[in-house]
């Protein structure tokens, strides 16, 4: 361990050995070695080894989660699928539906898909005693999945997801429309909808990692992107798939422009501006993370004169669209109480909860602290993986392997060079975003004056992890080095890839054992 690090003043990305890509081929003599060196140089220059490793690992393990997870066993996958189906058929805004229990929002769903949903809901709520599998078996899923998607529909409740804008459901909606166009059955429709989200996750995250090619910090972003919880969600139907992908994309571009002082390419500029609008519309909690794009120095965008205000214009537009959608979705908050036990159906009142927070700030602070003491270890485990509504937690081996990958990837990261003021602003944004998670859930999901902030899950902090850790790295000078005082990359990269692979394999093996037996 040393505080010495390689110079970051040379803007030309270095390969995994620390050499310039164009120098590698010159060091080889034989044709085979030359071809290998050329392939390495091409990969490093045009894609990056972090992005390549991500594509391979995420495609394999994301695909395994897609096929292994029973239909609708993902996080809120029943209601997420319902909202995706609504968006696929032109239902962009929340739709009020009649419900004797109270205020409700939802839409229509094919009867044959609803039959599988009903069975899945019953199946994951069985709670059989150990060591019986959590699922009753594949036979019923196969039978229901072989049915054609019916033209007849029925009403479905999904107040909790009706509050989301259509943006995070675009890939799933495309998958649904493609399934309808090709006449797929129920099981194939669910599978294709999941795969559409996984493909979008692969594209967006790979682009973000590509932006960091040649920089060692790419392996930190890689580690976050392949967390078991991230790939599990990418393999199921949920708005979090696109939210996580956009958050990784924004984080990589902010790290490059702010902390590495590197110029963004034209494609990266377009991606940054696009994400500034798309991320707040995917999940409002991360609106401040999206606004960090405006903090990237203008010179890194390559804008001059009047164009220098373009990032701020897009940030303002993103904030305005966020505010507009929040106004549209606000009435759905009146129906969130129906997600709680019947005795608490009418106890979740956003306006009254906000008044409670403002009138009793000390009491709310105590509730926040008590929530940490009561749930922090659970949030910690969930950050690595509590896999859907089976509530299967990833094994300790997965967590240890992920921690090893985090330690190594952070240890080899570049010495960050962001200005102290910009670093402080980014740090405050991360703190404020964490606070928004707690306040939002206390207002929208917890009964008025409840003893803890209910509904917080560790996976909500994954989108903030990359930038949050980089802020710490800016202020912590310690880095890993070899005996020659250099920061190695090739060996640590292998360790990171192997560790994350072990984490994913262990998570999948445990999930298969507990769910299917």
ABEGO torsion letter per residue (X at the ends): XBABBBBAABABBBBAAGBBAAAAAAABABAAAAAAAAAAAAAAAAAEAAAAAAAAAAAAAAAAAAAABBBGABBGAAAAAAAAAAAAAGBABBBBBBBAAEBBBEBBBBAAAAAAAAAAAAAAAAGBBOABBABAEAAAAAAAAABBBBABBBBBBBAAAAABBAAAAAAAAAAAAAAAAAGBBAAAAAAAAAAAAAAAAAAAAAAAAAAABGBAAAAAAAAAAABAAAAAAAABBBAAAAAAAAAAAAAAAAAAAAAAGBBBBAAAAAAAAAAAAAAAAABAAAAAAAAAAAABBAAAAGBBEAAAAAAAAAAAAAAAAAAAAAAAAAAAAAAAAAABBAAAAAABBAAAAAAAAAABAAAAAAAAAAAAAAAAAAAAAAAAEBBEAAGBBBBAAAAAAAAAAAAAAAAABBBBABBAAAAAAAAAAAAAAAAAAAAAAAAAABBBGBABBBGBBAAAAAAAAAAAAAAAAAABABBBBBAAGBBBAAAAAAAAAAAAAAAAAAAAAAAAAAAAX
